[in-house]
């Protein structure tokens, strides 16, 4: 069996989003869930795969990583903290 890009899904504190998926993407998500369940022995809801898939996609996007590095390098932490409002 091929090795999937996602492994076991960690439990993390969620942020709730409501999204619409094309029917074909939803069917593929369900199929992916079934394969992942067989591979890991972990039963999971298809919606729980969306966040790790997005995270994996973004972490593999070199242009995105380069953009984040450039942004971080152009805004050193001292500049960021000095631009934050002061709390009294």
C-alpha positions as CSV (number, residue, x, y, z in Angstrom):
1,X,0.0,0.0,0.0
2,X,1.4,3.5,-0.8
3,X,2.6,5.7,2.1
4,X,0.2,8.6,2.6
5,X,1.5,12.1,3.2
6,X,-0.6,12.4,6.4
7,X,0.0,10.3,9.5
8,X,-2.0,10.0,12.6
9,X,-4.0,13.2,13.4
10,X,-3.0,14.9,16.6
11,X,-5.7,16.4,18.9
12,X,-5.3,20.1,19.0
13,X,-7.4,23.1,20.2
14,X,-9.6,23.9,17.1
15,X,-10.8,27.1,15.6
16,X,-14.2,26.6,14.0
17,X,-14.6,27.5,10.3
18,X,-17.5,26.9,8.0
19,X,-16.5,26.1,4.4
20,X,-18.0,24.8,1.2
21,X,-16.3,22.1,-0.8
22,X,-17.0,20.9,-4.3
23,X,-18.7,17.5,-4.2
24,X,-15.7,15.9,-5.9
25,X,-13.3,17.2,-3.3
26,X,-15.7,15.9,-0.5
27,X,-15.8,12.5,-2.1
28,X,-12.0,12.4,-2.4
29,X,-11.7,13.5,1.3
30,X,-14.0,10.7,2.4
31,X,-11.9,8.2,0.3
32,X,-8.7,9.6,1.8
33,X,-10.2,9.2,5.3
34,X,-11.0,5.5,4.5
35,X,-7.4,4.8,3.3
36,X,-5.9,6.7,6.2
37,X,-8.1,4.8,8.7
38,X,-6.9,1.4,7.2
39,X,-3.3,2.5,7.3
40,X,-3.2,4.0,10.8
41,X,-6.0,2.0,12.5
42,X,-7.4,5.4,13.7
43,X,-11.0,6.2,13.0
44,X,-11.4,9.8,12.1
45,X,-14.0,12.2,10.6
46,X,-13.2,13.6,7.1
47,X,-13.4,17.2,8.4
48,X,-10.5,16.5,10.8
49,X,-8.2,15.9,7.8
50,X,-8.7,19.4,6.3
51,X,-6.4,21.3,8.8
52,X,-3.5,18.8,8.6
53,X,-3.8,18.7,4.8
54,X,-3.7,22.5,4.6
55,X,-0.8,22.7,7.0
56,X,1.1,20.1,4.9
57,X,0.4,21.9,1.7
58,X,1.6,25.3,3.1
59,X,4.7,23.8,4.7
60,X,5.6,22.3,1.3
61,X,5.0,25.5,-0.7
62,X,8.5,27.0,-1.2
63,X,7.2,30.3,-2.4
64,X,5.1,30.7,0.7
65,X,8.0,29.8,3.0
66,X,10.3,32.3,1.2
67,X,7.6,35.0,1.6
68,X,7.2,34.3,5.3
69,X,11.0,34.4,5.8
70,X,11.3,37.7,4.0
71,X,8.5,39.2,6.0
72,X,10.0,37.9,9.2
73,X,13.4,39.2,8.3
74,X,12.1,42.6,7.4
75,X,10.2,42.9,10.7
76,X,12.6,41.9,13.5
77,X,11.0,41.1,16.8
78,X,12.1,44.4,18.4
79,X,10.2,46.4,15.7
80,X,7.1,44.2,16.0
81,X,7.0,44.6,19.8
82,X,7.5,48.3,19.7
83,X,4.6,48.7,17.3
84,X,2.2,46.9,19.5
85,X,-0.1,49.0,21.7
86,X,1.0,49.4,25.3
87,X,-1.2,47.8,27.9
88,X,-1.5,49.7,31.2
